[in-house]
Amino acid sequence: MSGMKPTLLSGLAIAMLLLTGCRSYEVFQMEVLRPAYINQSVGENGVLLIDNAGTQPEAIGHSLTMPNRVGKDSVIQLSARSADAKPMLLGFLHDKLLDNGFYPEITVAANTWFPSMKDGSLDFLTFQSLTERQRAFLRDSTASRMWISLDGWFLKTETKVKPIDEVNSSTLFFTAQRNVYASTVWRVFDATTDTLMLAFKYNDTLFWERLGRLPQQAVNALPTVDSTLAEIADYMTNRIVKLLTPYWDPVARIYFISGSYRMKYGYDAIRVDNWNQAAAIWQEECENGVGRSAYRAAMNLILHYERLGDPAEALAWATKAEELMNKPLSMRLKSDEDLLTNWKETLTRRIAELERLGY
């Protein structure tokens, strides 16, 4: 995998830093490869996903708070099939890891492959690792070298109903808001050496909100907890997968298109996708140009080398841009100074990230 590729995804965070007015720049979107906690694959023989989390009872973890006629709140305990989210978590994680292409094969372990050790009604609150006995059973059941074990899963929801105007309780509308708190514990093993590679806890929150003319109507408008389990699991794994495998991250950069005639020629070259010709024109502008166009040409060369996956050379051009910016009569703008400062910091981090990725 190379370290960078162009993309049509939006992302104008850096461009938003610039002063607007007469359009002097264009936005270039691309993706950069980000490191995870695990960046050197040990999953050549496949990755095994394991459900080692206890089963959360349906009657634990879910409540509804409703206003009553005497002006106080009534708390009602609800039921939900929280444990049904566990196979969804592993299923979504399976698909996302395969899509990333970092591991050649992903398998979800069947429960029959190893004995369960968390069968008590409150064992879902214990996040212990796979036992030595369980690991022995798994080694006999699979050739996968890397194991990713879900060792803990807990889901809590709090649904509260209140009038929109809390001062005037005779209001005609009520809002029902459900706050969702999801917690997972994960461990990653190198099964060949029976070594724990990584352990982490990942928590997240979501919420749903609906309106109703009556309190119960607002509650009824909410989706049930059970119907949202797949969405919760998908949301969680979108973030968890980025801890387990390198991933492509959309970013935005800018390049300048106005100024001297050479800057305009460079833009013409970009419009026909001739970046090498544009780079040659920008370099000539750096050497022979004056004022703002000279340092902006150097800043364009930062982008040229960053998109080629060479942040070290891009950082060298950032230093050159700073030198040109500090020359007399450069007519530098504060927005350009801020952009260059942020860009240098980004390139420094990018160099460190590529080192972690082994580039």
C-alpha positions, -999 to +999 in steps of 0.1 A: +000+000+000+013+034-008+010+062+017-015+084-002-041+085-029-064+111-044-101+111-035-133+130-042-143+130-005-149+165+010-129+181+037-122+218+037-108+222+072-075+237+061-090+258+034-114+273+059-084+290+076-078+312+046-093+346+041-118+347+013-124+374-013-109+372-047-104+334-052-067+327-050-066+290-043-082+256-051-088+227-028-072+193-034-087+163-016-069+131-010-065+103+015-036+095+037-028+062+053-030+065+091-013+041+115-032+021+141-020+004+173-012-026+151+007-017+119+028-048+112+005-077+103+008-110+122-023-123+105-009-139+075-027-172+085-059-153+091-074-134+120-099-150+145-126-129+161-138-143+195-168-135+216-155-139+252-179-113+267-206-123+292-243-121+284-260-090+297-294-099+311-323-082+293-336-066+325-304-048+334-292-014+321-323+003+307-346+029+322-374+053+313-381+085+333-416+099+328-433+130+343-463+121+364-495+140+373-481+153+407-451+170+390-425+144+399-407+119+378-414+082+377-385+058+368-395+026+350-370-002+344-371-016+308-359-047+291-337-049+260-318-077+242-284-060+248-265-092+243-278-095+207-254-068+198-223-090+204-225-110+172-234-078+153-202-062+167-181-091+155-199-093+122-194-056+114-158-058+125-152-088+103-166-070+072-147-037+079-113-055+085-118-074+052-127-042+034-095-026+046-075-054+030-048-055+057-055-091+067-061-118+041-087-138+060-110-131+089-130-157+108-155-154+136-150-182+161-180-205+168-190-208+204-184-245+202-147-240+196-139-232+232-157-235+266-175-204+280-162-191+313-187-162+319-221-179+323-233-162+355-259-135+354-234-108+364-204-122+346-210-096+318-195-071+343-162-090+344-138-083+316-112-111+322-091-123+293-093-158+277-081-184+301-052-207+293-078-235+289-098-215+264-067-206+244-057-243+243-091-252+228-088-224+202-053-235+192-067-269+184-096-254+164-079-229+142-047-221+124-052-183+127-022-167+142-039-135+154-068-135+178-090-104+185-112-111+216-142-092+227-138-096+265-165-072+276-198-057+264-222-035+283-250-014+270-269+012+291-298+034+279-315+062+298-347+075+282-361+107+297-394+125+288-399+161+297-420+191+285-404+213+260-412+243+283-402+230+317-415+262+334-450+258+320-459+221+325-492+226+305-472+228+273-486+209+244-454+191+234-430+167+251-395+155+241-382+120+246-345+116+245-326+083+248-290+085+258-270+053+249-238+044+267-219+015+251-187-001+265-164-027+250-131-044+262-108-059+236-076-080+237-054-090+207-032-121+209-003-135+188-014-171+191+018-185+179+037-172+209+007-170+232+015-133+237-009-105+245-002-078+219-028-052+228-056-045+253-079-016+253-113-004+264-135+016+240-166+035+251-189+057+231-223+074+234-252+080+210-286+095+214-321+096+198-347+123+203-384+126+193-413+149+200-450+141+209-481+159+220-482+136+250-454+119+270-463+084+258-465+096+222-430+110+224-417+077+238-436+057+211-420+078+184-385+066+195-371+035+179-369+006+203-335-002+218-336-036+201-342-021+167-311+002+171-286-025+182-273-029+146-268+009+143-250+010+176-227-019+167-219-004+133-211+030+149-188+014+174-169-008+150-163+022+126-140+035+153-127+003+167-114-009+133-091+022+132-073+009+163-067-025+148-055-018+112-041+011+092-068+031+075-073+057+048-083+091+062-097+119+039-079+152+042-079+185+023-050+207+011-049+239-009-028+252-038-026+288-050-038+296-086-034+334-089-006+359-088+022+360-114+018+346-149+038+316-138+012+308-111-015+309-137+005+287-160+009+262-131-028+262-126-033+254-163-010+225-160-030+212-130-062+214-149-049+189-174-035+168-145+001+175-153+016+179-119+052+175-129+049+204-153+032+225-127+060+217-102+086+228-127+067+261-132+063+266-094+100+260-088+109+286-115+086+310-097+104+303-064+138+311-080+128+341-101+095+354-087+090+382-062+064+390-035+036+368-025+037+345-056+072+333-048+064+319-013+030+306-025+047+287-053+069+270-026+037+262-007+023+246-038+054+224-040+046+213-004+014+198-018+031+183-048+055+163-027+030+154-001+007+139-027+036+119-039+040+104-004+072+123+004+065+144+035+102+149+042+107+167+009+074+185+014+087+197+048+119+210+031+097+231+007+078+243+038+111+257+051+118+272+017+084+289+017+091+303+052+124+318+040+107+334+010+078+346+032+103+364+055+120+383+027+114+420+024+084+430+002+070+395+003+036+410+011+028+380+032-007+375+046-014+364+082-037+336+069-008+323+048+015+323+078-010+304+099-016+279+071+022+273+067+027+268+105-002+243+106+011+225+075+046+221+090+031+206+121+010+182+100+041+171+079+061+165+111+033+142+124+030+126+090+067+117+089+063+100+123+032+082+111+050+068+081+078+056+104+053+037+124+039+022+092+073+010+082+077+034+052 
